[in-house]
Amino acid sequence: MTDAHPAPHKMSARGVSVSYGDKQAIRDVSIDVDMDHVTAFIGPSGCGKSTFLRTLNRMNDTIPSARVTGEITLDGEDIYSSDMDVVQLRARVGMVFQKPNPFPKSIYENVAYGPRIHGLAASKGALDGIVEQSLRRAGLWDEVKDRLNDSGTALSGGQQQRLCIARAIAVDPEVILMDEPCSALDPIATAKIEELIHELKGRYAIVIVTHNMQQAARVSQKTAFFHLGQLVEYGDTDNIFTAPRQERTKDYITGRYG
Amino acid sequence: MNKPAPEAAPARAPTDWKTEAMQKRIRRRYARERRFKLFGMLAVILSAAFLAFLLFTMVTNGWRGFTRTEIALPLDFPAMAMKIDPAQLSTPGANLALAGAELEDKVSNAALAAYGAQSVPLLSDAAWLKVREALKADPSLLHQKKLLWVPASTQVEQGLRGNDAAAAPLAKKLYDAGKLHTGFNAGFFSESDSTDPVAVGIWGAFKGSLLTMAVTFLIAFPIGVLSAIYLEEYAPKNRWTDLIEVSINNLAAVPSIIFGLLGLAVFLGSWSLFGMRVGPLLPRSAALVGGVTLALMIMPVIVIASRNAIKGVPPSIRDAALGIGASRIQVVFHHVLPLAMPGILTGTIIGMARALGETAPLLLIGMRAFIVTPPGGFTDPATVLPVQIFLWSDEVSRGFVEKTSAAILVLLVFLLAMNGLAIYLRNKFETRW
């Protein structure tokens, strides 16, 4: 990392466009995502930031009309090539959704599900270990350690979202994509998630979509500003918020539209 | 921000909520609500009344179907001089041997000897069968005199119940002399169809229904649920799948007798294929062909119910599972199907209940035959409860009226049990969010 040459990017997108049927959702986006960084995507509603996020682990595959062109690589491998197994890709590039969506199963089962289907734990003890470690990293262990068999849906909204983060961590991903993870949460729960993102960034490359600019400024090191399906500006968060190069970025972060 | 203010509207007078017009409007609103509630209540009461009337009629007509009048019959077996070896009675050939020894005539003669010639028959057609069973159970009877209670004829039974004027005086006389008694008719649950209403039972039809339902379930449930999964989770949404959806919805509304014709033509018909005669594919009148035909009939119902249940599973659960790298089939079998199961089971059981009550298609494929022995397997000739009810309802004898109502009660209990099971399963597997 401290090499004279810049470290290769964890994920790179080159000239990515996405269309739903006739409608072009994003156009010609190129961006790099690095380890040890939190990358924030900001922009007004409908600007395509979530759509772009979902191309990074091919969640758009589930929408029949979606068509992706351009190239996205993970460690230099094209994730849309036919050699790439989408199931493995999604294990390596985990995702946390806007609305907390724990499975209607026990807390333990929620976290254990991923390792189990990918065969990551050799024994029951190893699985227990993974569950505990994931819940600890998600900052939820102390709150739930005595009720691992309770339903995941019985937790509060903020706890549910941290459970979803623990579930994503449990399969040991390299990248975690977060799609507006705090938009359904109250300020206290939001603060906890942001704190968690800080702690996790050393271990995973994190990409977060948010429409809350303060949040982007607080948690990210790199920020990408999307508008009308285009990447307007991408750079260090400090620069974007203090000295944006583009007029549109400046208008947005000063609240002229959005 | 600085748009010109819209043209100033004329100043609005403050609303007076206490004017006569306003009060009237409020009264009207309440009246309308009361009226609506009244109509709703009337509708509920009316439907409850119809149901109560149906049950009342069935029970008043049918409870006697569960009872049987028996007549005391003194039998002097040594005097009958039957040419039969007692050892033969414990062999499988016993029935044949006793029939050869003219047991039926001898039993009739015993009745003649005991009660003299009467204008109506005293014994049920099945009376000698009861004597036969008694002999088989205890061969030593051949050397004894014995008083046996055997089923009385339907005329005597109905005379005793005041339904047969011609036989009433005789029945009254016999009853007063202690020669008749009426008790619970266990045979109704263990015997099958007969020409004599006193001797009929529903076991054969019940067993036929069970066998038919088993075939229906084993075919319709897996195919229906898998089709629903394919259509919801895998099939592309295009004109073809729209066409399939419309076809399935239409199939669910096709009159059941059409499915009977289909079953008749496809499973029981024979046709020539490349110069070879093919078919019939399945045996006529059997639970197998009935079950397959009914499976075709309820499959659309199961597909529709299952699709709706699968649609009801929130997409966020699919996203969650896909997001940690579950494959499509893991998403379906680990998450979607368990959550959709209560709805699928409810739809399936409603479909099965419909199949259980179905008569018309089964008439066409020959399940209306007169079946005296309960079916031993899926390919034996069989009938089912609703067809049995239909057959008995055609009979003129008063005895069959009771038996028809009694069989309807059994069918209703069976249906209620199935619906109860549906509710139980739904509550058991339901996920609370």
Interface residues (C-beta under 8 A of the other chain):
Chain A: N57 M59 T62 P64 V87 Q88 L89 R90 A91 G94 M95 V96 F97 K99 N101 P102 F103 P104 Y113 G114 I117 H118 T153 C164 R167 A168 A170 V171
Chain B: P236 K237 P314 S316 I317 R318 D319 A320 A321 L322 G323 I324 G325 A326 S327 Q330 H334 H335 L339 T431 R432 W433
